[in-house]
Amino acid sequence: MTDLATFQALLTPEGQTLLAELRDYDPADELATATRLRAAHDAPLVSAALAQAHLRQRAVAKFGTDARRMYFTPNGVEQSTRATVAAHRAARMAALGVRTLVDLCSGIGGDAIALARAGISVVAVDRDPLACAAARANAEALGLAELIEVRCADVMEVDTAGSDAVFVDPARRSKVPTRGVARSASARGGVRATGGRIFDPEAYSPPLSWAVETARTAPYAALKIAPGVPHDALPDDAETEWISDGGEVKEAVVWFAGASRDGGDAPRPAPGARRATLLPAGDSLLGAGLPDPEPGPVGAWLYEPDGAVIRAHLVADVAQQVGGRLIDPTIAYITADRLTETPYATAYAITDVLPFNVKKLRALLREREVGIAVIKKRGSPVEPEELRRKLKLGGGPYSCTIFLTRVAGAPTMLLGHPADGA
């Protein structure tokens, strides 16, 4: 782990020269590269530069080409919001009329960058001196230093009064003992640094209850939480938005509209509302509080709702859109007799509805010369890879999508293909 003094050395001309030389280095050649560079530079600085180059390569998945200019810590790469998701959240803040914001538990500044690019002046606060140094360096590297002020402090001791909004991104991994807030194991429920995710919102650092009370004092606030948070843990006076990017659920955000004030063009967060937003297109579904649809027989079409829709408990809203029904009261698959376009679910044309039987399935696929099978499961104990091995598919020219699921409580196989023919 790079210490603060060595990190600061990366910002010197010598450190910048090393980072520039390592811009496109191959980690497979690290030993030879390190040996060559250590002949001309101090070993600790070379090690820090190599570590930073590796972190930048990892961060491309979240930050795109910006990662080549940015600075990271291992925890910063792991916990930072993907840039597309941060940009969506920042755009919503700006649309609400937010112009000043306090970013609590700011880490290496990923969210602060998105907020600043949306025209918002940010005070970024974190307790970790190394994360703060990286956040300052990132603001400078991306030309946003005038809009981002970084403070190294305990977030629970920061006065947020006077800002238009507050954003809190608590630590949700036990391998991170602190993030913006001083804490001990006894004070935060005895969470051990085991390296896993934290599922209890009160074991976040800071805990969700503190973040909620802080949010309620601001005109607007957003709390980033794990998408698997239990719905009964969500505050009734806030809107919760589940966000997916490229079909993968990334986070949930709890939105508060506290003190009465004039906002921007966007609707204010609605207390108790549930929303699913799908990036990169930006389609956003606000729940209408519908009851679950009645189950019924499998029709010609099957709809697989986006993960954000499922997490937000909005399957009923999508079923209403497509005129569909559930295949089983406990399964989040929708079926319908006709195809209706919706951005909130992927549609499949269903060709066969069969009781689960591996032998019959294998024979059917061979008869149809299926060489490629996409296997999905929901409500089935069978693992897709286990079934794939048993099917022993040959090199046939055709493809098929297989759903392992339940229909009216019975183990069932549904065969079909995507509506778009892919």
C-alpha positions in Angstrom: 0.0 0.0 0.0 1.5 3.4 -1.0 1.9 5.8 1.9 1.1 9.5 1.7 4.6 10.7 1.2 5.3 8.2 -1.6 2.0 9.2 -3.2 2.9 12.8 -3.1 6.2 11.9 -4.9 4.1 10.6 -7.8 3.0 14.2 -8.4 6.5 15.5 -8.8 8.1 15.8 -12.2 10.1 12.6 -11.6 6.9 10.8 -10.6 5.0 12.1 -13.6 7.8 10.9 -15.9 7.5 7.4 -14.4 3.7 7.4 -14.8 3.9 8.6 -18.4 6.4 5.8 -19.2 4.1 3.2 -17.6 1.0 4.4 -19.4 0.7 1.3 -21.6 2.9 -1.1 -19.7 2.1 -4.8 -19.7 1.7 -6.3 -16.2 3.1 -9.5 -17.5 6.5 -7.7 -17.9 6.4 -6.1 -14.4 9.6 -7.7 -13.2 11.6 -6.6 -16.1 10.0 -3.2 -16.1 10.7 -2.7 -12.4 14.3 -3.8 -12.7 14.9 -1.3 -15.6 13.2 1.6 -13.8 14.9 1.0 -10.5 18.3 1.5 -12.2 17.4 5.2 -12.6 14.8 5.9 -9.8 14.3 5.1 -6.1 12.7 1.7 -5.6 9.8 2.9 -3.4 8.8 5.5 -6.1 9.0 2.8 -8.9 6.9 0.5 -6.8 4.3 3.2 -6.2 4.3 4.1 -9.9 3.8 0.5 -11.0 1.0 0.1 -8.4 -0.7 3.3 -9.7 -0.4 2.1 -13.3 -2.0 -1.2 -12.4 -4.9 0.6 -10.6 -5.4 2.9 -13.6 -5.8 -0.1 -15.9 -8.3 -1.6 -13.5 -10.2 1.6 -13.2 -10.8 2.0 -17.0 -13.9 -0.2 -16.6 -15.4 2.4 -14.3 -13.9 5.7 -15.5 -13.1 5.1 -19.1 -10.3 7.2 -20.6 -10.3 9.5 -17.6 -8.6 6.7 -15.6 -5.4 7.2 -17.6 -5.0 10.6 -15.9 -6.5 9.9 -12.5 -5.1 8.6 -9.2 -6.4 5.7 -7.2 -6.1 3.7 -4.0 -7.1 0.0 -4.1 -10.2 0.8 -2.0 -10.9 3.7 -4.3 -11.0 1.5 -7.4 -13.2 -1.1 -5.6 -15.7 1.3 -4.1 -16.0 4.1 -6.5 -19.2 4.6 -8.5 -19.1 3.8 -12.2 -18.8 7.1 -14.0 -22.0 6.6 -16.0 -24.0 6.1 -12.8 -22.3 9.0 -11.0 -23.1 11.2 -14.0 -26.8 10.2 -13.9 -27.0 11.0 -10.2 -25.2 14.3 -10.7 -27.5 15.3 -13.6 -30.5 14.7 -11.4 -29.0 16.8 -8.6 -28.4 19.6 -11.1 -32.0 19.3 -12.5 -33.3 19.8 -9.0 -31.5 23.1 -8.8 -28.6 22.0 -6.6 -25.6 24.3 -7.0 -23.6 23.5 -3.8 -23.2 20.1 -2.3 -21.3 18.4 0.5 -20.0 14.9 -0.5 -19.5 12.8 2.6 -17.2 9.7 2.4 -15.9 11.1 -0.9 -13.0 8.6 -1.3 -10.9 9.4 -4.3 -13.5 11.8 -5.7 -15.3 9.9 -8.3 -18.7 11.3 -7.4 -17.3 14.8 -6.8 -15.9 14.8 -10.4 -19.4 13.9 -11.9 -21.0 16.6 -9.7 -18.5 19.2 -10.7 -18.9 18.4 -14.3 -22.7 19.0 -13.8 -21.9 22.5 -12.6 -22.2 21.9 -8.9 -19.6 23.2 -6.4 -18.6 20.4 -4.1 -17.0 20.1 -0.7 -15.6 16.5 -0.7 -15.0 15.1 2.8 -13.2 11.9 3.8 -11.1 10.8 6.8 -8.5 8.9 4.8 -5.5 11.3 4.1 -4.4 9.1 1.1 -7.9 9.1 -0.4 -8.1 12.9 0.1 -4.7 13.4 -1.6 -5.9 11.3 -4.6 -9.2 13.3 -4.7 -7.2 16.6 -4.9 -4.9 15.2 -7.5 -7.9 14.0 -9.6 -9.6 17.4 -9.4 -6.4 19.0 -10.7 -5.8 16.4 -13.4 -9.3 16.8 -14.8 -9.4 20.6 -14.6 -12.1 20.7 -11.8 -10.1 22.1 -8.9 -12.1 25.3 -8.8 -15.3 23.4 -8.2 -14.0 20.7 -5.8 -12.7 21.5 -2.3 -11.3 18.5 -0.5 -11.4 18.3 3.3 -9.8 15.5 5.4 -12.1 15.1 8.4 -14.5 12.8 10.2 -17.8 13.2 8.3 -19.8 12.9 11.5 -18.2 16.2 12.6 -18.8 18.2 9.4 -21.4 21.0 9.4 -23.4 20.7 6.2 -25.6 23.7 6.9 -25.8 26.2 4.0 -25.3 23.7 1.2 -28.1 22.9 -1.3 -27.6 19.2 -0.9 -25.7 16.4 0.8 -24.5 13.1 -0.7 -23.4 10.2 1.5 -21.6 7.1 0.2 -21.0 4.9 3.3 -18.5 2.1 3.3 -20.2 -1.3 2.7 -17.2 -3.7 2.9 -15.8 -5.0 6.1 -12.2 -4.9 4.7 -12.5 -1.1 4.9 -12.4 -0.2 8.7 -13.0 3.5 8.1 -14.3 5.6 5.3 -14.8 9.2 6.2 -15.7 8.4 9.8 -13.8 7.2 12.9 -15.2 3.9 14.1 -14.4 0.9 16.2 -15.7 -2.7 16.0 -17.7 -2.3 19.2 -19.2 1.1 18.1 -20.3 -0.3 14.8 -21.7 -3.7 15.7 -18.4 -5.6 15.9 -17.9 -6.0 12.1 -14.7 -7.8 11.4 -12.3 -6.9 8.5 -13.0 -10.1 6.7 -13.0 -8.6 3.2 -16.7 -9.3 2.5 -19.7 -7.1 1.8 -21.7 -5.6 4.7 -25.4 -6.4 4.4 -26.7 -4.8 7.6 -27.3 -1.1 6.9 -26.5 -0.2 10.5 -23.0 -1.7 10.0 -22.2 0.7 7.2 -19.6 3.3 8.0 -21.2 5.6 8.9 -24.4 3.7 9.7 -27.5 4.2 7.6 -29.5 5.7 10.5 -26.9 8.5 10.9 -26.9 9.2 7.2 -30.7 9.4 7.1 -30.9 11.9 9.9 -28.2 14.0 8.3 -30.0 13.8 4.9 -33.2 15.1 6.5 -31.5 18.4 7.5 -30.6 19.3 4.0 -32.8 20.8 1.2 -31.9 17.8 -0.9 -29.9 14.7 -0.2 -28.9 11.3 -1.7 -27.6 8.3 0.0 -25.9 5.5 -1.9 -26.7 2.1 -0.5 -26.3 -1.5 -1.6 -29.0 -2.6 -4.1 -29.9 -5.6 -2.0 -31.0 -3.5 0.9 -34.3 -4.8 2.5 -37.2 -2.6 1.6 -38.3 -2.5 5.3 -35.0 -0.7 6.1 -35.8 2.2 3.7 -37.1 5.4 5.2 -40.8 6.2 4.4 -40.1 9.9 3.7 -37.7 9.3 0.8 -37.7 7.9 -2.7 -35.5 5.0 -3.5 -34.0 4.5 -7.0 -32.4 1.3 -8.2 -29.9 1.9 -11.0 -28.6 -0.7 -13.5 -26.0 0.0 -16.2 -25.8 -2.3 -19.2 -28.2 -4.7 -17.5 -26.2 -5.0 -14.3 -27.6 -3.6 -11.1 -25.1 -1.2 -9.6 -26.6 0.6 -6.7 -29.6 2.0 -4.9 -30.0 5.7 -4.1 -32.2 7.1 -1.4 -33.4 10.6 -2.3 -34.7 13.1 0.1 -36.4 16.5 -0.5 -36.3 18.0 3.0 -36.5 21.7 3.6 -39.1 23.5 1.4 -37.5 25.4 -1.4 -37.8 26.2 -5.1 -36.1 23.5 -7.2 -35.2 23.1 -10.8 -37.0 21.4 -13.6 -37.0 17.9 -12.2 -39.8 16.4 -10.1 -39.0 16.4 -6.4 -38.3 13.0 -4.9 -41.6 11.5 -3.8 -41.8 10.1 -0.2 -42.1 6.3 -0.2 -41.7 6.0 -4.0 -39.8 3.2 -5.7 -38.0 3.9 -9.0 -35.9 1.8 -11.5 -33.5 3.6 -13.8 -31.8 1.8 -16.7 -28.5 3.2 -18.1 -27.1 4.1 -20.5 -30.4 5.0 -22.1 -31.8 6.6 -19.0 -35.3 5.0 -19.0 -36.8 5.5 -15.6 -39.9 3.7 -14.2 -41.7 5.2 -11.2 -43.7 2.6 -9.4 -47.5 3.0 -9.1 -47.9 0.8 -6.1 -49.6 -2.0 -8.1 -50.4 -5.4 -6.6 -48.7 -8.4 -8.0 -50.5 -9.7 -11.2 -52.2 -13.0 -11.1 -50.2 -15.9 -12.5 -51.4 -17.7 -15.6 -50.3 -20.1 -18.4 -47.2 -19.5 -20.4 -48.0 -17.5 -23.6 -46.1 -16.9 -26.8 -43.8 -14.4 -25.1 -41.6 -14.3 -22.0 -40.3 -11.1 -20.5 -37.2 -11.1 -18.3 -37.4 -7.8 -16.2 -34.2 -5.8 -15.7 -32.5 -6.4 -12.4 -33.3 -2.9 -11.2 -37.0 -3.4 -11.9 -36.9 -6.6 -9.8 -35.0 -5.0 -6.9 -37.4 -2.1 -6.9 -40.4 -4.5 -6.8 -41.8 -3.1 -10.0 -42.4 -6.3 -11.9 -46.2 -5.6 -11.6 -45.7 -2.2 -13.3 -43.9 -3.9 -16.3 -46.5 -6.6 -16.4 -49.2 -4.0 -16.8 -47.2 -2.3 -19.6 -47.1 -5.4 -21.6 -50.5 -6.8 -20.7 -48.8 -9.8 -19.1 -49.1 -12.1 -16.1 -46.6 -14.1 -14.0 -45.7 -17.7 -14.8 -45.6 -18.4 -11.1 -46.5 -16.3 -8.0 -42.9 -16.5 -6.8 -41.0 -16.0 -10.0 -40.1 -12.7 -11.7 -40.9 -13.8 -15.2 -43.7 -12.2 -17.1 -45.6 -14.0 -19.9 -48.0 -12.5 -22.5 -49.8 -13.6 -25.7 -48.4 -10.7 -27.8 -45.2 -8.8 -28.1 -45.1 -5.3 -26.6 -41.9 -3.3 -26.6 -40.6 -2.1 -23.2 -37.2 -0.9 -22.2 -37.7 -2.5 -18.8 -37.6 -6.2 -19.8 -36.0 -8.4 -22.5 -38.6 -10.3 -24.5 -38.2 -13.9 -25.7 -40.4 -15.8 -28.2 -41.2 -19.1 -26.5 -41.3 -22.2 -28.7 -41.6 -25.0 -26.1 -43.0 -25.4 -22.5 -41.7 -28.7 -21.1 -41.5 -30.5 -17.7 -37.9 -30.6 -16.5 -36.3 -33.6 -18.0 -32.6 -33.6 -19.1 -32.8 -36.6 -21.4 -35.8 -35.3 -23.4 -34.1 -31.8 -23.6 -30.9 -33.3 -24.9 -32.7 -35.3 -27.6 -34.8 -32.3 -28.6 -31.8 -30.0 -29.0 -29.9 -32.7 -31.1 -32.9 -33.1 -33.3 -33.0 -29.3 -33.9 -29.2 -29.1 -34.4 -28.7 -26.7 -31.6 -25.0 -26.1 -31.0 -25.2 -23.0 -28.8 -27.5 -22.7 -25.8 -27.9 -19.8 -23.4 -29.1 -21.2 -20.1 -30.9 -19.0 -17.6 -32.4 -19.9 -14.3 -34.9 -18.5 -11.8 -36.4 -20.6 -9.1 -34.6 -23.8 -10.1 -31.9 -25.6 -8.1 -30.2 -26.8 -11.3 -27.0 -24.9 -12.1 -26.7 -23.8 -15.8 -23.1 -25.1 -16.2 -24.1 -28.5 -14.7 -27.0 -28.8 -17.2 -24.7 -27.7 -20.1 -22.3 -30.5 -19.3 -25.2 -33.0 -19.3 -26.6 -31.7 -22.6 -23.3 -32.5 -24.5 -24.2 -30.1 -27.3 -22.6 -30.7 -30.7 -21.6 -28.2 -33.3 -25.0 -27.6 -34.8 -25.6 -24.2 -36.5 -28.6 -23.1 -34.4 -29.0 -21.5 -31.0 -31.6 -21.6 -28.3 -32.3 -19.9 -25.0 -33.3 -22.3 -22.2 -35.1 -21.1 -19.0 -35.0 -23.3 -16.0 -37.8 -22.2 -13.8 -41.1 -23.0 -12.2 -44.6 -22.7 -13.8 -47.5 -22.9 -11.3 -45.1 -24.5 -8.9 -43.8 -27.2 -11.2 -40.1 -27.5 -12.4 -40.3 -26.4 -16.0 -38.1 -25.8 -19.1 -39.0 -23.0 -21.4 -37.3 -22.9 -24.8 -37.1 -19.9 -27.1 -35.0 -17.1 -28.5 -34.7 -13.3 -28.1 -37.3 -11.2 -29.8 -34.7 -9.3 -31.7 -33.3 -12.6 -33.1 -29.9 -12.2 -31.4 
